[in-house]
Amino acid sequence: MESRMSVSASEFAEYVEKYSGNIFTLCRLLLGQGSEAEEAAVKSFTELYIPYLRKGCDPQSFSLLAYRECIRHCFRIAQGRKASSTACLSWEDQLVHALRYGLRLPLAEISPILMKSMPELKAQLRQMRELLAAHEAAQPKSGLSAG
């Protein structure tokens, strides 16, 4: 039993090494550069450790669990904040934006992370782009002029 635990702990460490960059980046995209992003990333992996030792899982399942745990922790922290610079986007849109444009994940990877169908994601991205374009158009232009 102990050797299984040490193998599992070793595999877990490999998974953490493999996915920690993306998880930390996602935390930073959702929460900013502060210590909250680091805290959320660490908690994401901490929460997965004991269940992983009990059940284990393959790399694909681990990445899904890590992203979902990360999103859960970021959401909890974000709930306690006031409106952010991306306040024109809902939390769901911020997630899709961070995964698609921040991490540059393909829709085929985002779909299982967020448990949404491809058509749902495509429609959400289309609406989000329209919303961002409208928001940008409503912003005052900089005062550059030829003169």
MARLUMTOR-833080 format. One record per residue (C-alpha): residue in one letter; residue number from 1; x, y, z. Coordinates in Angstrom, 1 decimal, decimal comma. Layout:
BEGIN
+------+-----+--------+--------+--------+
! type ! seq !     xx !     yy !     zz !
+------+-----+--------+--------+--------+
!    a ! NUM !      X !      Y !      Z !
...
+------+-----+--------+--------+--------+
//
This chain:
BEGIN
+------+-----+--------+--------+--------+
! type ! seq !     xx !     yy !     zz !
+------+-----+--------+--------+--------+
!    m !   1 !    0,0 !    0,0 !    0,0 !
!    e !   2 !    2,8 !    2,4 !    0,9 !
!    s !   3 !    4,5 !    1,9 !   -2,5 !
!    r !   4 !    1,3 !    2,7 !   -4,2 !
!    m !   5 !    1,0 !    5,9 !   -2,2 !
!    s !   6 !    4,6 !    6,9 !   -3,1 !
!    v !   7 !    4,0 !    6,1 !   -6,8 !
!    s !   8 !    0,7 !    8,1 !   -6,6 !
!    a !   9 !    2,5 !   11,0 !   -4,9 !
!    s !  10 !    5,2 !   10,9 !   -7,5 !
!    e !  11 !    2,7 !   10,9 !  -10,3 !
!    f !  12 !    0,8 !   13,7 !   -8,7 !
!    a !  13 !    4,0 !   15,8 !   -8,5 !
!    e !  14 !    4,5 !   15,2 !  -12,2 !
!    y !  15 !    1,0 !   16,3 !  -13,0 !
!    v !  16 !    1,4 !   19,4 !  -10,8 !
!    e !  17 !    4,6 !   20,3 !  -12,7 !
!    k !  18 !    2,9 !   19,7 !  -16,0 !
!    y !  19 !   -0,2 !   21,8 !  -15,4 !
!    s !  20 !    0,9 !   24,3 !  -12,8 !
!    g !  21 !    1,9 !   26,9 !  -15,4 !
!    n !  22 !   -1,5 !   26,9 !  -17,1 !
!    i !  23 !   -3,4 !   26,8 !  -13,8 !
!    f !  24 !   -1,4 !   29,7 !  -12,4 !
!    t !  25 !   -1,9 !   31,7 !  -15,6 !
!    l !  26 !   -5,6 !   31,1 !  -15,5 !
!    c !  27 !   -5,7 !   32,3 !  -11,9 !
!    r !  28 !   -3,8 !   35,4 !  -12,9 !
!    l !  29 !   -6,1 !   36,1 !  -15,9 !
!    l !  30 !   -9,2 !   35,7 !  -13,7 !
!    l !  31 !   -7,9 !   37,4 !  -10,5 !
!    g !  32 !   -5,0 !   39,6 !  -11,5 !
!    q !  33 !   -1,3 !   39,6 !  -10,5 !
!    g !  34 !   -1,9 !   39,6 !   -6,7 !
!    s !  35 !   -1,3 !   37,0 !   -4,1 !
!    e !  36 !   -4,9 !   35,8 !   -4,5 !
!    a !  37 !   -4,0 !   34,2 !   -7,8 !
!    e !  38 !   -1,2 !   32,3 !   -6,3 !
!    e !  39 !   -3,4 !   31,3 !   -3,4 !
!    a !  40 !   -6,1 !   30,0 !   -5,8 !
!    a !  41 !   -3,5 !   28,0 !   -7,8 !
!    v !  42 !   -2,0 !   26,4 !   -4,7 !
!    k !  43 !   -5,5 !   25,5 !   -3,3 !
!    s !  44 !   -6,5 !   24,0 !   -6,6 !
!    f !  45 !   -3,8 !   21,4 !   -6,4 !
!    t !  46 !   -4,1 !   21,0 !   -2,6 !
!    e !  47 !   -7,7 !   20,1 !   -3,0 !
!    l !  48 !   -6,9 !   17,5 !   -5,6 !
!    y !  49 !   -4,1 !   15,7 !   -3,7 !
!    i !  50 !   -6,1 !   13,4 !   -1,3 !
!    p !  51 !   -8,7 !   12,4 !   -3,9 !
!    y !  52 !   -5,9 !   11,7 !   -6,3 !
!    l !  53 !   -4,1 !    9,5 !   -3,8 !
!    r !  54 !   -7,3 !    7,5 !   -3,2 !
!    k !  55 !   -8,4 !    7,1 !   -6,8 !
!    g !  56 !   -5,7 !    8,2 !   -9,1 !
!    c !  57 !   -6,5 !    9,3 !  -12,7 !
!    d !  58 !   -5,2 !    9,7 !  -16,1 !
!    p !  59 !   -3,6 !   12,9 !  -17,4 !
!    q !  60 !   -6,7 !   14,0 !  -19,3 !
!    s !  61 !   -8,9 !   13,6 !  -16,3 !
!    f !  62 !   -6,4 !   15,3 !  -14,1 !
!    s !  63 !   -6,2 !   18,4 !  -16,3 !
!    l !  64 !  -10,0 !   18,7 !  -16,3 !
!    l !  65 !  -10,2 !   18,3 !  -12,5 !
!    a !  66 !   -7,3 !   20,9 !  -12,1 !
!    y !  67 !   -9,0 !   23,5 !  -14,4 !
!    r !  68 !  -12,4 !   23,0 !  -12,7 !
!    e !  69 !  -10,9 !   23,2 !   -9,2 !
!    c !  70 !   -9,0 !   26,4 !  -10,3 !
!    i !  71 !  -12,2 !   27,9 !  -11,6 !
!    r !  72 !  -14,0 !   27,1 !   -8,4 !
!    h !  73 !  -11,4 !   28,8 !   -6,2 !
!    c !  74 !  -11,1 !   31,8 !   -8,5 !
!    f !  75 !  -14,9 !   32,2 !   -8,5 !
!    r !  76 !  -15,0 !   32,2 !   -4,6 !
!    i !  77 !  -12,3 !   34,9 !   -4,5 !
!    a !  78 !  -13,9 !   36,9 !   -7,3 !
!    q !  79 !  -17,3 !   36,9 !   -5,5 !
!    g !  80 !  -15,8 !   38,8 !   -2,7 !
!    r !  81 !  -14,5 !   41,6 !   -4,9 !
!    k !  82 !  -16,0 !   44,7 !   -6,4 !
!    a !  83 !  -16,4 !   45,1 !  -10,2 !
!    s !  84 !  -13,2 !   44,6 !  -12,2 !
!    s !  85 !  -11,9 !   46,0 !  -15,4 !
!    t !  86 !  -13,7 !   43,3 !  -17,3 !
!    a !  87 !  -17,0 !   44,1 !  -15,6 !
!    c !  88 !  -18,7 !   44,2 !  -19,0 !
!    l !  89 !  -18,2 !   40,5 !  -19,1 !
!    s !  90 !  -20,1 !   38,0 !  -16,9 !
!    w !  91 !  -18,1 !   35,5 !  -14,9 !
!    e !  92 !  -18,9 !   32,8 !  -17,5 !
!    d !  93 !  -17,7 !   35,0 !  -20,3 !
!    q !  94 !  -14,5 !   35,9 !  -18,4 !
!    l !  95 !  -13,9 !   32,1 !  -18,0 !
!    v !  96 !  -14,3 !   31,5 !  -21,7 !
!    h !  97 !  -12,2 !   34,6 !  -22,6 !
!    a !  98 !   -9,4 !   33,5 !  -20,3 !
!    l !  99 !   -9,4 !   29,9 !  -21,5 !
!    r ! 100 !   -9,7 !   30,7 !  -25,2 !
!    y ! 101 !   -7,7 !   33,9 !  -25,6 !
!    g ! 102 !   -5,5 !   33,9 !  -22,5 !
!    l ! 103 !   -4,4 !   30,2 !  -22,5 !
!    r ! 104 !   -5,3 !   29,8 !  -26,1 !
!    l ! 105 !   -7,0 !   26,4 !  -25,5 !
!    p ! 106 !   -8,9 !   25,0 !  -28,5 !
!    l ! 107 !  -12,7 !   24,8 !  -28,1 !
!    a ! 108 !  -12,4 !   21,0 !  -28,0 !
!    e ! 109 !  -10,5 !   21,4 !  -24,7 !
!    i ! 110 !  -12,7 !   24,2 !  -23,3 !
!    s ! 111 !  -15,9 !   22,3 !  -23,9 !
!    p ! 112 !  -15,3 !   19,5 !  -21,3 !
!    i ! 113 !  -13,7 !   21,9 !  -18,8 !
!    l ! 114 !  -16,8 !   24,1 !  -18,7 !
!    m ! 115 !  -19,2 !   21,2 !  -19,5 !
!    k ! 116 !  -20,7 !   23,0 !  -22,5 !
!    s ! 117 !  -21,3 !   21,8 !  -26,0 !
!    m ! 118 !  -19,3 !   23,2 !  -28,9 !
!    p ! 119 !  -22,3 !   25,0 !  -30,4 !
!    e ! 120 !  -23,0 !   26,7 !  -27,0 !
!    l ! 121 !  -19,3 !   27,8 !  -26,8 !
!    k ! 122 !  -19,3 !   29,1 !  -30,3 !
!    a ! 123 !  -22,5 !   31,1 !  -29,6 !
!    q ! 124 !  -21,1 !   32,4 !  -26,4 !
!    l ! 125 !  -17,8 !   33,5 !  -28,1 !
!    r ! 126 !  -19,8 !   35,3 !  -30,8 !
!    q ! 127 !  -21,9 !   37,1 !  -28,2 !
!    m ! 128 !  -18,9 !   38,0 !  -26,2 !
!    r ! 129 !  -17,0 !   39,4 !  -29,2 !
!    e ! 130 !  -20,0 !   41,6 !  -30,0 !
!    l ! 131 !  -20,3 !   42,8 !  -26,4 !
!    l ! 132 !  -16,6 !   43,6 !  -26,2 !
!    a ! 133 !  -16,8 !   45,4 !  -29,6 !
!    a ! 134 !  -19,7 !   47,5 !  -28,4 !
!    h ! 135 !  -18,0 !   48,2 !  -25,1 !
!    e ! 136 !  -14,8 !   49,3 !  -26,9 !
!    a ! 137 !  -16,8 !   51,5 !  -29,3 !
!    a ! 138 !  -18,5 !   53,2 !  -26,3 !
!    q ! 139 !  -15,1 !   54,1 !  -24,7 !
!    p ! 140 !  -13,8 !   57,6 !  -25,3 !
!    k ! 141 !  -11,1 !   57,8 !  -28,0 !
!    s ! 142 !   -7,7 !   59,1 !  -27,1 !
!    g ! 143 !   -7,0 !   62,8 !  -28,0 !
!    l ! 144 !   -4,5 !   62,2 !  -30,8 !
!    s ! 145 !   -4,9 !   64,6 !  -33,7 !
!    a ! 146 !   -2,9 !   65,8 !  -36,6 !
!    g ! 147 !   -2,1 !   69,3 !  -36,3 !
+------+-----+--------+--------+--------+
//
